[in-house]
Amino acid sequence: MKLSVNSETSVLKSVIVHTPGREVSLVNPEHKDQLLFDDIIFEEDARKEHLDMLKIFKTAMPEDGAIYEITDLFLECFKQEEARAFFIKELINQLPECNLHTIEEDLLKLEAADLLQFVIEGSTPAIHGFTLQPIPNLLFTRDLAAVVGESILLSRPAKKARLREAILMQALVKFHPLFEELSKKTIRISGKESIEGGDVLVASEELVLIGMSERTSFSGLMKATEGLLENGVENVLAVDIPKQRSSMHLDTIFTFSDTNECIAFPPAITERRDNIIALSSNNGSINARSIPSLQEALQQFMERDLTFISCGGPDRTNQFREQWTDGANVFALAPGIIVGYERNTNTFRELEKYGYQLMNQYKFIEEFKDQPSDLKNKKIAISFLGNELCRGRGGARCMTMPIARAK
Ligand SMILES: NC(=[NH2+])NCCC[C@H](N)C(=O)O
């Protein structure tokens, strides 16, 4: 299957996920802030919720569609000695404060599964007396990289807690055969800059949105823009958003739900002005033009009127409450077919006003399990249980890295 993503909503063909494992059980609440969790997660329930979410995806995806568990891909990649050696070298160099050079020889002797356990959980019985923090955010695969058109933008996280994930992704793209084509167009960001996948939204083949957030620096955004413009994107919209924990990425306050509809957290999107810069290339340099609002920018560049549906509905408190629990972070399986956490009831009610049929995950699977093609031209908002997952502060879009969508 050819890997490419030219839209946020066209039919999902292939996606990378991580069903949470033991790493989430290793989060000590004393370190939760540093590990970017707002609470501790109960692994068993989180895993069940995640697997149930994948069942929704399977129901809607075409027969030749593929859901990859990222750990399976890492294991395949680490079968190659060269990939392990590259990864270990990067780990030592990019995390100098961890003193991993002291165990370099032990690391090089590890088998693929032990190496992966060490990296994800922070320790392995195969190496005695050396422990790192776990990387519990691996379940938010979205943030590791973004496939844009036929290129791949590798994230450079702003937070140390997510750096190991980025190094894993670096190795995967370089060595796994799945990425053979995409890796020819890899966009890399240097160590001093930062960008995370949750800030990158592929509005169309020509247009990409990048959040300027707590996690994506100005220089990271410019570097990514340069790479994207070189690889076929015509315009990048830099969207300035509040730099705060509760909206750490653009996709926590804005996502597309259909070709002409999106969900937005009003205070940070529709009520903001002068927060958009359109970037395009001009004979080797970058042109910047200010646009008053995201609505106007999308209308200009997508040549259609977009409907902005309010996360949380009209009530102020509900808007804030449901943004907090990822109400604005929906994931589209096809145009108009979206999934989001069940608890965001006011957001779902608002979607209903705009013609979405509301369905819980079980009803959806029951109704469409044998005929995903029936989803064409429908608008369905699918709710799924994620009260445990939600504690990690990410929703359906955060938990997915689409690598192929229909043209
Ligand atoms: N694309 C997203 N919004 N990802 C959410 C990531 C949440 C994660 N705990 C972090 O703070 O990094």
The ligand as a MOL file (V3000), in Angstrom:
LIG
                    3D

  0  0  0     0  0            999 V3000
M  V30 BEGIN CTAB
M  V30 COUNTS 12 11 0 0 0
M  V30 BEGIN ATOM
M  V30 1 N -1.5980 15.1530 20.0930 0
M  V30 2 C -1.8690 15.3320 21.3490 0
M  V30 3 N -2.7010 16.2720 21.7290 0 CHG=1
M  V30 4 N -1.2300 14.5590 22.2480 0
M  V30 5 C -1.4800 14.5780 23.6340 0
M  V30 6 C -0.2750 14.1850 24.4020 0
M  V30 7 C -0.5040 14.0720 25.8760 0
M  V30 8 C 0.7460 13.7370 26.6430 0
M  V30 9 N 0.4730 13.4010 27.9900 0
M  V30 10 C 1.7150 14.9070 26.5960 0
M  V30 11 O 1.5600 15.8010 27.3890 0
M  V30 12 O 2.5960 14.9400 25.7970 0
M  V30 END ATOM
M  V30 BEGIN BOND
M  V30 1 1 1 2
M  V30 2 2 2 3
M  V30 3 1 2 4
M  V30 4 1 4 5
M  V30 5 1 5 6
M  V30 6 1 6 7
M  V30 7 1 7 8
M  V30 8 1 8 9
M  V30 9 1 8 10
M  V30 10 2 10 11
M  V30 11 1 10 12
M  V30 END BOND
M  V30 END CTAB
M  END
